[in-house]
């Protein structure tokens, strides 16, 4: 706890002062340009990866950076769906980024046996959203190579969440009008490399 308290002091004495004018501009309103959907993993820091400042990103984080498919009335998963709705409809973001990453615990948890997941009922319920991801991985996996399964799951999961975003009527409308861009990125924690999804090739390509 003391680390957190010390950090609050350092922020006020250093970071806040460096960006004092920016914080003053942001005191009454926000105009983020990007909705950033990321995993809750502590090793993924959206602002660090993208080198953005306060006010640039509207961030949604959950296990395995997932997007529930659209329903006219949501009674589940509203923490994520309401944030997406608010970002697109109220804040009029110009971009949506779905960011997955290497060594994702949420993606790995998709394959845990029920006796383990039964101990985490809320997590188990959330991971039901990934059923189609597992099916697609199985279609592409030629053997039981766990490393390849991990790689495929993390990347296919990003593409699947983009597909889910495009089930939202207010998103697809803006997307087709070119008022909204949607980007999938895959972050390698151990190397700092970021791979961007190429819609034409269907592959993740290293950003330059």
N, C-alpha and C positions, 0 to 999 in steps of 0.2 A: 504493500500500500504506500509506503514512503516514497518509492520510486515514482508513483503517479503524482503524489503531492509535490515532490521536487520538480517534476516535469511541468506542472502547472505554473510554478514560479518562473522556470526558465522560459516558458512560452511567453509569459507576460513581459519579461525583461529583455527578450531577444527577438523572437519571431514576430510578436505583435508590433513591436516598435519598428521593425524593418518594413512592415506592411501596414502601418498605421493609417495611411491615407486610403488604402484599399478597404480596410475594415470600416472606415468611416463612410465610404461610398455604399457599402453593403448593409448598413445598419437598418435600412427600412425596406429593402427589396432585394430579391435575387433574380438573376437572369442567366442561369446556367445554359451553356450551349449543348450539353451532352447528358443524356441519361446513361449512367454506367452501371451495368448489372454484373456484379462480381460475386465470387464465393466469399463466405465469411472467414475463410482461412486467414489466420493472423499474419501469414507471410506475404499476403497479397495486399499491396498498398496502392490503390488506384492513382492517387495524386503523385506518388513517387514515380510510378511506371510511366505516366503520361506527362510528367513535369508541368502540372497545372497548378493554379492558385485557388484559394478560397473563392467561391462563387462560380467556378467554371463547370464543376461536375455536380449532378444530382445523383447520388449513389444509392443503389439498392443492393443489399448483400443478404445472401441466404446460403444454405448448404448446397454446394455444387452449382451455383449460379443458374438456377432454374427459373423458368417462366411458365406458370400454369396456362394451359390453353384457355381461350376466351369462352366465357359463358355469359349469357344475358344477365343472369343474377348470380353473383358469387356469394356463396355462404362459407367457402373455405379459402384459405390462402390469401385473404384480403390484405394482409400486410404488404405482400408483393404486388398484387394487382392494383391496389389503391395508389401505390407509389408510381407505378407505370402510368396509370390514368392521369394522375396529377401532373406528372412530368410532361406528358404529351399534350393534354388538354389545357391545363392551367398555365404551365410554364413555357409551352411551345418550344421545347427543345428541338434543335436542328439535327441531332444525331442520337442514335441508340447504339451502345457498345455492349456486346455480351463477351465477358472475359473469363475464359477458363484457364487452368494452370496445371503444371506438372505435379505429380504426387498428390493428387486431390483426394483427401480422405472421404469426401462425400461420394465421389465416383467409385472409390473402392468399396464403400459401404453398400453399394447396390448389390454386391455379390456375397454379402455376409449371410450365413444361415439364419433361418427364422428364429432359432432359439436365442441367438444373439440380439437380433432386431426386436424381438418381443420385449426385451429389457428397455428398449428405447422407443416406446409406442409413437411418440410424435415424429421422431425421425423416420420410423418405418412408414408412417402415413405419408410424409413428404416425399419419400423416395418412390412412392407409387407413380409419381409423375415421370419417372425415368424408365418405365417398363418398355417403352418403344425404343429407347436408347439401347437397352440390353439386347433387344431383338435384332437391331441393326448391327450391333457389334458381332453377334453370333453369326450373322450372314457373311461378314467379312473375315472372321477369324478362322484360319486354316488349321491351327492346332491349339494346344492348351498353353501357349507361351504367355505367362502372366504379364511380362513386360509389354508385349504387343497388345494384350487386352487392355492394359492400363492406358497406353498411348491412344488406342482407338476410342476407348470409352470417353476419355477427356475431350477429344476433338469432335467426335460424333455428337457428344452432348451439346457442344456449343452450337452446331448446325441445327440440331433439333430444337433448341430454344429460339433460334431465329425463326424457324418455321412456326413455332407457337406464337411469337410476336405477330406474325403476319395473319393470324386468325382474328386479331382485334380489328373490328371495322374501322375505328378511328385511326389506327396505325396504317392499315393497308391503303386507306384513302390518301393519307399524306405521302406515303411511300410512292404510290403510283403517280402522284402529282409532282414528285421529286422535291417535296417540301421536307422530307425526312430521309436521312441516310441510316442504314443499319449495317454495323460492322461486327464481325466475329474475330476475336483475337485470342491467341494461346500463348501464355506467358511461361517461360521456363525459369523456374526459381533459381536453379543452380548455375545458370549461365547468364541470366539477364536478357536472353533473347526473347523477342516477341514475334510471333508468326501471325500473319493476317490472312483471313479466309478469302480466297479468290473464287468468286461466284462462277467464273467461266471454266476454270480447271477443276473446281471442286476440291482444291487442295489448300493447305495452310502454307504460306510462303513467308520466308524470313523478311521482316521489314528492314529497309535500308535507310 
